[in-house]
Amino acid sequence: MIPERVERRACWVLATLGAHDVRLGHELPYDAGAWEQVDRGERPGDELADAFFHLARIEERSGPRDRHGRFPASATCLDLLDPPLERLRRRLGIEPPRWRGGRFAVALTHDVDVPWRWTRRGVTRATRRVAHHVRAGHGRAALREARIVATIPGHKLRRTDPNWRFDRILALEGERGASSTFFVMAGHAHPEDGPEPQVYARLRPRLIRTLTAGGAEVGLHPSYTAADDEERLAREKRALEALAGPVAGQRYHFLRVDPHRNLAPLARLGFSYDASLGFAAAPGFRAGIAHPFRPWDLAADRALDLVEIPLAAMDTTFGSGQYLGLSAAAAEGPLFDLVDRAAEHGGGFALLWHSGRFDGATAAGWDRLYERLLAAIGDRGGVCLTAGALAEEAAAWLR
């Protein structure tokens, strides 16, 4: 006899895959010992129990955390580019969903961390970086930073800024019939939230008008400590909605998502989707699946009324020195490999490109890589859409 609790968990995994006619104990064998291993936090050998282990993020109940309180990519047992739930889907002969008819779908997203770079403090920090590299003997870095600083007078004269390139982002996406989601901050309470919150607050209404006029979706980018504070999260949601109207989705700042701690509050607060579940240090699929799903609440032992859109890749993962440290040119290969895999096996996931990487003079090629990436998605039969649009389709498919 299969325990009702195990039956419920198995049904969730199979429904997530679209395998509604497959039953545990019939088409798939029931291994009681494997499900007991899951309860002990051990990875089981049984295929379906293993799928639950990954999709419910059992390995993240314990284990190491980095300085931001995140479960690190280095600690996962997953092959992030070969998601096991997609292997199971193929073995069961289940066709993956075709979001908007495409071979695969990519939710284009942008986190707006610093909307204006050349504030007084920003200029000071930039000139200090030049001096630091000179003193350290880093000639190439000093030259690169000096060239960036040399653009400041022109921006001041034109009253422009390298981070305020939202019209360009909207235009290049619009040229391909695509639109995107911008996750906007609505509060600052920690140094990691970025410099000069008063500048962000002053620009926020203009930012939202620009984005909504361009057909973009606005989502919430909660402040650093809001990941641990449901009341702060609720206040920031209300503050953003006062400017932008109803907000459907969010992405935690610094990807400070914990599937067992701060996804359930999102459902309670009325968010319909989250787009945080990815690793900062590595591309791929953190929950072992390349499509949206409803997260499992282990405390309540049920699925949440929330759609999780897997975050498969972001610019910072490839370009930041604390992660892979690649140039835009070097990042093109692994990024396009991810797109090729999606084209071959299907997928519906999010891509994150920070809004500060679209100024040609200072973006070091990341803006051009984004344009090539959009072209590659289209050439392979993929569709680009907002995170909200993907979540809405997924919510209907996952019922």
Secondary structure, 3 states (H helix, E strand, C coil): CCCHHHHHHHHHHHHHHCCCCCCECCCECCCHHHHHHHHCCCCCCCHHHHHHHHHCCHHHHCCCCCCCCCCCHHHCCCCCCCCHHHHHHHHCCCCCCCHHHCCEEEEEEEEECCCCCCCHHHHHHHHHHHHHHHHHCCHHHHHHHHHHHCCHHHHHHHCCCCCCCHHHHHHHHHCCCCCCEEEECCCCCCHHHCCCHHHHHHHHHHHHHHHHHCCCEEEECCCHHHHHCHHHHHHHHHHHHHHHCCCCEECCHHHCCCCCCCCHHHHHCCCCEECCCCCCCCCCCCCCCCCCECCEECCCCEECCCEECCEEEEHHHHHCCCCCCCCHHHHHHHHHHHHHHHHHHCCEEEEECCCCCCCCCCCCCHHHHHHHHHHHHHHCCEEEECHHHHHHHHHHHCC
